[in-house]
Amino acid sequence: MTLRSILILAGLALGLTVGALLDTSATGVAVVTVARPIGTLWLNALTMTVVPLVFSLLVTGVVAAGQEAGGSGIGVRALIWFAILLVAACLLSVVVTTSLLDIWPVPASAAALRTGAEAAPAIGSTGDWLVGFIPTNPIKAASDTAMTPLVVFALLFGFAISRIEPELQRHLVMVFKGVVQAMLVIVQWILWLAPIGVCALAISVGAKMGAGAAGALGHYVIIIAVACIVTALACYVAGPLLGRVSPLTFARAVLPAQVVALSTQSSLASLPAMIDAADPLGIRKEEAGVVLPLAVSIFRAASAAANVGVAIYLAHLHGIPLSPGVLLLGACVAAVVSLAAVGLPAQVSFFASIGPVCLAMGVPIGILPLLLAVETFPDIFRTVGNVTADLTVARIVARRQPD
């Protein structure tokens, strides 16, 4: 756990404690009155970076994916399987999270987690949002934070850049990389104030629900952790079945990399252990050298599954019904936007990758800062699931290679 994560978690604990101790006196009301706008200002500052950051990351991610694949057969096959398994993981998370919340609903006391009178983004009829997939005005879509058409435009724009002259491509990519770097600087400034912003938001929550806040956040952590665990367990079926390898062999081979992922919470730090697991899985070194680094860079199945799980959780928290079409939309957006998490710190990728999914599904995002404070715990399961999925796709792709 990093120092920043510890400080954010401490800010959450302090805010909940202070809020729980406040009474209805004039002093208590004054503290909440002062804290609420401070938390809202911090949340607005973080939200303003979502559109430029996600758009630029998607554009550069699409171009980079094509370059890393290098036009090689194994690279192209890997990208195809990445897309298939990302969508499959998100759809599995939709089923698991929805079913689990039906069995074990969000606690009634958790309603106090709502940080204000934030309205949910409007979702039109099925025909409206289907037509809205293609933006008539991308700039207006960005200003309205309409993430679905914006994501579609970013994908098309990224693919188009990869087809133009190399010199022009290089200049355009440099521009968007510059936007990403500038946004990350702003985000870093905002995150240094995260303990204050989270504490201010938590004071209001603590004043409304007292000690029950800890139980509500614990419920959230368990639900999202289960979504990640189920994604990892699904790999124990997909790997042996699609990769044609013994389940016992697969389990033994992935275990060392999972241990490293558990201890470091970093897929990149787990890469050497994944390379070592290639031989027991029957993956040639040259194949592992292409697929696994590419997977670590852009394939984060458990993270994408967890992101759509968070959006579903928030929808249940706010009492927002989700139709099958909206759930499918959320799964697809989560799969695509997972590309935007490439190389980002956990605190940055949490907001940048979950915010667009929530907005696409018509779910308010005002509670995300409070969930960010406890993200350290489900992030453990995200990383283990990602590493397991990376080795799964490597085995599947290698099996399809001719001897």
N, C-alpha and C positions, 0 to 999 in steps of 0.2 A: 504494500500500500504506500503510495507516494505521500509526501508532505502535504501537497495540495488536497488530496483525497481526505487525509486525516483532518485538515482544517475545515473542509466543507462538511464532513460528518460531524465535527465538533460544533460548527455553526448551526446545523440542524438540531442537534441535541440541546444546545443552549437556547435556541428559539422556542422549541417545544416546552422546555422546562420553564422558561420565563412566562410563556403564554399560559401554561397550566397553573402557575402561581398567581396570576393576575386575578383580581376580583372585579366586581362591577362598579367600583368606586370611580371617581373622576380621574384619579391617577391611572388606573387600569385602562380606562377608555382612551385616555390621552396617549398611552404607550402604543396601543393598537392603532390608533389614528395616525400616529407618526410612522409606525413600522410599515403599514400597508402601502403607502405610496413609494417608500424606499424600495420595497420588494418589487413593486410593479415597474418602477423605472429600470431596475436591474434586469428584469425579465424582458422588457421592451428592447433594451440594449442588446441582449443576446439574440432575440428574435430577428432583429434587423439584419443580422449577418447570414441568415439561413438561405435566402434566395440567391444572392451573388455567390456564396460559398458552394452551395450544392450544384448550381448550374455550371460553374467553372470546373468543379471537381468531376462532374459527369463528362463534360466535354474532354478534358485532359485524360480522364480514365478510359474513355472509349478509344481515343487515339493511342494511348499507351498499350492497351490490351492488344490492339492490332499489331503494334510494333513488336511487343514481346512475343507474340505468337510467331512472328517472323515468316508467316506464310507456310511454315512447315506443316506436314500432315498431322503430326502429333499435337502441335500447338493449336491448330484449328479444331481438331477433335476435342481437345481439352476445353476450349471455349464453349463448344456446343454442349458438352456434358456439364460445365459450370452452369449454363443457363437452365438446363433441364432440372438439375438437382437443386438449384436455388429456388426455383418456383415450387418444386415438390416439397422442400423443407418449409417454405412459407405456408403452403396449403395444409401441410401436416400440423403446423402450429395453429392455424385457424381452427382446425377440428379439435385439437387437444385443449387449447386455451378456452374455447367456447364451451366445450363439454365440462371441463374442470370448473369453470365459473358457474355453470348450471348446477353442478353437484355441490360446490362449495362457494356460494355467492360472495360478492364483496360485502364486508361487514357494513351494517347500517351506519355505524359511527363514522365510517370512512367518508361519508358525504361531506364532513367538515374539512376534508382535504382540498375541496374546491376553494381556490384562492380568491374568488371574486365573482362578479357578474359577467364573466367572459362568455360571449355567445359562441356557439359552435358554428364553424363554417357551414354555409348552406350547401346542401346536396340536393340537386334537382331530381326529376324523374329519371327512370332508366334511360329513356330516349335522350334527355337533356345531357346527362353526363357522358353518354356514349358518343354523341355528336361533339361534345366538348373535348374529346381526346386530342383533336387537332385544333390548336389555337389559331383563331383568325388574327389575333394581335398578340404576339409573344410578350411584348412590353407590358400590355395591359394585364396579361396573365401573371406576370411577375409582380406588378403593383397590387393585384388582388390576392396575391399568395395562392393562386390556383396551381397547385403543385403537379397535378396529373398532366395537363397540357404542357406545362413547363418542362417536365421530365421527358415527355415525348419529343419536344422540340430540341432539348439538349442532346438526346440520343441521335436524332437525325442530323443535327449540326456537327456533332462529333464524327459521325460516319462520313459526312460530306467533307470535312477537313482532311480526313485520311485519304481522300481520293483526289485532292488537288496537288498542284506542283509542290515538290519537296521544300523549295525555298519559302513559298507562301505558307505552307503548312507549318514550317518551323517558326515563322514569325507569329502566326496566329496562336500557336500553342504557347509560345513565350508570353504573349499577352495574357492569356487565361491563367498560366502559371503565376504570373505577377499578381493577378487579381486574387488568386488563392493565397499567396503569401501575405498580401496586404490584409485580407480578411482574417487570416490566422493571427496576425499581430494584434488586430482589434479584439479578436476572441480571447487571446491570452491576457490582454488588459482587463477584459470583462471578467474572466475567470479568476484573476487575482482578487477581485472584489466579491467572488462567489460566496465566501463565508459570511460576509455582511448581508448580501442579497438573500441567501438561503435562510439565514437567521431571521431577517425581517419577515419573510414569507411565513416561516415556521411559527413566529409569535402569534399571528392571526389564527393559524391552525390549532396551536396549543391552547389558545384562549377558548376556542369553540369545542374542542374534544378532549382536552386534558391528556391523561396518560393513555387514553385509547388510541392516540396517534401512532404510538410505537407498534401496537398490535396490528393496525391497519397497514402500516408500511411492511411489517413482517409478512402479512398475507400476500402483499404484492411481490415481495422477494421470492417467496415459495412458488407462486404461480409461474413467474418468469423462469426461475431455475428449473422447474419441471419441464417447461417448453424446450429449454436447451438440452436437458437430459434425454428427453424423448427423441430429439433430433439426433443426438449421439447414438442412442440405442438403435434407431432406424438404420444407421450406418452398418451395424452388425448384421443387418439383414441384406441391405443393398450391396455391401462390399462382397460378401461371399456369393450372393446370388448372381449379381451382374458381373462380378470380377472372376467368378468361377474359381474360388479358393476355399479351402476348408475353414469353417467358422472358428475352429480352435486356432488354426494358424494365423488367421486375421487378428483374433483377440490378442494372441501373444505378441504379434509384431507391433501392434499399435500401442501397447501398454507403456513402453518406455517413453514414447513421445507424449503420451497423456500425462505421465508423471511430471515431465518437464513443464508442460503447459499448466498443470495444476499449481506448480511451485512458482512459476514466473509470470503467469497471466499474460504471456506474450507468444503469439504464433511464430513471430520471427525468431525468437530465442529457441523455439522448439524445432526450427528447420533442420539443424544438424541431426537431431534425433530422428526426424522423419526420413532424412536421407539414409540413415543407418537402417531404418526399417524397410527400405526398398528391397534389399536382397532377400530377407525372409518372406516378403510378399511376392517374390518372383518378378520384380520390376527391375529392368536393366538400368544401370547407372546413368546412361545417357538419356533415358526416358525420364527418370526421376529428376535429373538436372534441368529438364525443361518444365515438366508438369508441376513439381512441388513449389519451386520459387514463384511460378505464375499463380498457383493456387493461394499461396500465402499473400500474394499481392492483391488479388481481386476476388477470391472465392471465400466468402465468410458465411457459410450456410447457417450455422447456429446463431450468429449475430442477426442475420436477416429474419430468421424465425422468431427470435426474441423481440425484434423491433415490431413486427406485426402483432405479437402477443401483447406488448405494451399498449399499442393503439386499441386493441380489443378490450384490455383491462380498463383503460380510461373511458371507453364508450360505456361499459357496464357501470363504472363509477358514476358517470353523469346521467345514466338512464337513457342513453341514446340507442335506439334499436338499429341493428345492422342487418340489412338484407343480404341474401347470398351474392348479389351482384357487387355490393359495396365490399364485402369480405374478399371476393375474388380480386377486385380492384386493389384493395390494400395489400394483398399477397403479391401481386405483380409489381406494385410500386415499391414495396419493401425489397423485393429481389433486385430491382434495378438500382434503387438508391443505395443499396449496400456497397456499390462501386464507389460511392462518395465518401466512404469511411477509410479509403486507402491511405495508410500512412499517418492517420490523425491520432492524436492522443485520445484516450478513452473518454475524457470529459467533453472534448470537442465533437467526436464522432457520435456520442450519445444524442446530443441535441440535433446535429446536422443530419443524422440518418433516421431518427424517429419522428422529428417534427414534420417532415414532408409526408410521411405515412399517415400521421394523425390528420393533417390538413386535407389530404386526399380523401380520407374517410369521413370528414366532417366532425372530427373530434377536437375539443379544445386542448390547448397545449400548456395552459397556465400552471399545471401541476408538475411539469417535467423537471423544474429545478429541485423540487423536493425529492423526486425519484432519483435524480442525479446524485444526490447526497448518499444514497444507499446502493448505488450502482456497483460499488466495489464487490459486493457479495454475489449477485448474479453474473458479474463479469468473469468470475472463476469458471462457471459452467459454460459461458459463451466460448471461452478460449479452448477448453477441453473439447467441446463439440466441434469447433472450427478445425482443430488439428485432426480429429477423427475423420471428419468429412474430407479433409485434404488428402489423407492417405486412402480413403475410399475411392475418390475420383481418380487418383493416380493409378490404383489397381485396375479400375474399370477401363481407363484409357489405354493402359499397357496391354491389357488382354486383347484389345482390338488391333494391336500392332502385329504385323506379320512377323513370323520367326525368321 
